[in-house]
Amino acid sequence: MSMKRIDLFLSERELDRVCKALRKAGAPGYSVMRHVTGMGVGGEISEAMDFSSFGANAHLIVFCKPEQLTPIQEAVRPLLQRFGGVGFLSEAEPF
């Protein structure tokens, strides 16, 4: 069975808002990793800011059936556009 994988990178300040939108849109579940650091197109994310949550990022991973994808995208895209963040979509095969 083919599934979709959604990777979302966003500010931890918006994490609750996005998780609520995912649940409301019918996401079957998600995983959250807090205090994500690294370097993206916007420049390096400082690990020194993790203690205050100011500037700290989170990574959400959602696996869903193809038919669940559109409502999830429609719920999350406006939040990413308004509050910042990026999302990526890929295929996933359970093993």
Summary of the structure (lengths in Angstrom):
residues: 95
radius of gyration: 13.6
end to end distance: 9.9
largest distance: 42.2
contacts: 258
relative contact order: 0.37
helix: 39%
strand: 36%
